[in-house]
Amino acid sequence: MNNRLLVVNSVSFSPDGKTIVSGDNEQQSQLKLWDVNSGELIRSMNVHSSYVRSVSFSPDGKKIVAGSNDGSVTLWNRESGILIQTLTQDCGTVESVCFSPNGEEILAGSWPVSRSRNGKKLEGSFDKTVTLWNVESGTMIRSFKGQSHIPRCVSFSPDGRKIISGSYDGTINLWDTEKGYLIRSMTGHLADLRSVRFSLITKNRFWRYGQHFETLGC
C-alpha cells in the first residue's frame, strides 16, 4: 500500500478487519482490495468511467458497493471481482454508499446518506430537499422540503422515527420521518456541516464541522 501514487477518495474495512477496499481518483477508476497485514494488492476491479467517490463492504463481507462521480452505483462480488449489477445511473455525483445492517438494502445519494432499520434510505440533493426512498422498489416515499441550503449530511434516529439534516450554511433540521414535517430548525454554526448523527444511548444529536464536535440535548 505504500507504493500508491493515486488520490484515494474512499476506503472501507471488511467486517473481519483483514481486508481494505479503496476507490481512487482516476478517470478510469478501479476498486482495489488490499491485505491489511501484508499491504499486498489482492485484486483490482475496473469500476467506473469516472472516479470512485465512496465504497463499502456488505455486513457479511461478501459484496462491495461503489458510488462514483458519474452517478453510477455498482455491486461487486468480493471473491471473484465480478460485477453483480448496476443499481442506479444518472443520479448525479454519488458521494456516499452503504449497506443496511441486514445487507439487503443499499443507500446511495448525491450527498452523504443514511439508512433506517426498516429498509428505507435517506438522501440529500442539490435542490435543497431531503428525499426518502424505498430501497427494494426504488420508489420515492416523500421529500422533506424547507432547507435553507443544500443538505450535505443526513442521518436517521436509531428507531427511524426522526431524521436530522445538516446544510452548507450550518443549519440543522430535525424532521418527523413518517409525517414529513419539520420539528425544529437550529442555526448558529459559522461553517458548513460535514456530518450529523444521533447517539445510540442518549437523546443527544452529534454534528461535525471542520475539526470541531458539538452536541445538542433534546
N, C-alpha and C positions, 0 to 999 in steps of 0.2 A: 504493500500500500504506500510505501514511502516514495515510489517512483512515479506516482501520479502527478501529471502536469496540468490536467484539465481542471476547470472550475467545477466543483461538485455542488449541486443545488440542494440535494436531499439525501439523507441516509436513514436506514432503519435496521435495527437489530432483529434477528429471528427470535421467536419466543424462547428458544433454548439458549440464546446468547452466544451461539457458536459461529453464526454467520452474519455478515452485514451485506445489505444491498445498497448500492449507490446509483444515483442518476446524475448525469453530467450535463454540461452546458454547451455541447457541440451541436451543430445544426443537424447532423445525422447522429442522433443521440443513442446511447446504449445504457442498458441496465447492466451492472456488474456485481457479481456475487464474490464475496471475499471470505476467506477463512480467518477468523478473529485471532486465533493463536499463532498461526504461521505468517499471516499477512499475505498469503498467496491468492492470486486470482483463480477462482473456481470456474467461472463461466461468464461469458458476455452474451447479451441478448440485444439485437437491433430493435429498437422500440419505435421511435417517432421520427418524423421528418423535421421536427423542431425539438428544442431541448426539453429535458425532463424537469418538471418543477417539484414533484412530490412522489415518494414511493412508500409502500407499507407492506408488511407481511400479514397474511391471514393468521388468526389465532392459533391454528394448528401448524403453521409454518410451511404448509404445502403449496401455497399460492402467493403471488406477488401482484400488487396493483400499482400502476404507474399513471400519473397525470402529466400532461405536457403543455407547452406553450401554444401548440396548435389546436388545443381544445379536445384532444382525444384522451380517453381513459381506456387502458388496456389491462387485461388479466392474463397472468402467465403461470405456467407450471414450473415450480421451483426446480424440481429434479431434472426434467427434460429440457427446460428452456423454451418450450413450445408455447406459442400464443394460443390461449384458450378462446378468448373472444375480445372484441372491441365493444365496450359497453355504451359509450356515448361519443358523439362527434359534433364539431361545430358549435361548441357551447362557450366559446371564449377561453381565455387562458385558465387552465386548471391549476390553481395554487395549492390545493390540498386534497388528498385522498386518504381514506382509512376504511377498515373493515368494522362491522358491528361485532360485539362480543361473541355472538354465535357463529360468525363467519359467513352468514347468509346474505348480508347486505353490504353494499359499498357506498360510501359517500364521496361525492365529488362536487366541487364548486369553484366559482371564479375567484373566490376569496376563501380563507380557511373555513372549513366546515365542521359540523359536529353531528353526533348521532344520538338517537334515543334508543332505549332498550326494546322498543316495540316495532322496530323495523322502519322507522321514519328517518329522513335526513333533512338537514338544515343547511342552507347556503346563503351567502350574501352576494349581491350583484352590483353592477355599475349603475343601475338605475335607482339606487338608494332604497331598494327593497330587500327584505329577507324572505326567502321562499322555503316552504316546507314541502318535501316530496315523499311519495311512497316509492321506496326503492325497487320493490318487486315489479310493480306495474309501470313505473316511470311516470306516473301521473302527478300533477301538482295538487296538493291538498289546499293550501292557501298561501297568500302573500301577506307579509306584515309591512305595512307602509307607514310612513311618517318619519323616516330617518332624515336628519338634517344634513347628512353627508354620506358618502359611500361606506357601507359597513365592511370593515376589514376583518373582523373576527366574530364568531358566533359560538354559542355553547348551550347544550341542554342542561337542565337541572337533573340530578340523579333519578328522580321519578318521572322525568319527561314532561311534567305539567307546566313548566315555565322555560323560557329561553332568555338569554341575555346576549346583546349585541354591542360591539364597540366600533366606533366610527373614526374616520380620518380626522375629524375635528375634535376628538376627545370626548364625544357624547356617549353615554352608556344608557341603553334602553332595556327595560325588563318587560317581557310580554307574556300573556297567557297563551299557551300553546293551542289548546282546543278551541277557544273562542276568538283568538286572534287580536284581542285588544291590548293596547299599551297600558301596562300597570303603572310604570314610573319611568321618568326620564331624568338622568343625572348628568350634570355638567360641572365644569370646573377644571378639567385637565388642560394643560397647556401644550400637550403633544398628542400625536395620533396614538391610538390604542393598538397594540400588537397582538394581545391575547386576553381572553376573558374566560374564567372558569368558575363553576360552583364548587364549593368544598363538599366532600363526601360525608363529613362527620359533623358539620356545623351548618348554620344558616348564613354563613358568610359567602360572599362572592369575591373572587380574586380577579384582578386585571393587571396587565403589564404594559408599560410603555418605556422605551429606552431600556435602561438597566434598573428601573425602579419598580417595586412591587407595593401595592396598596390593597386594603381590604375595606369592605363595607358591611356592616352588620345590618341584618334585616330579619 
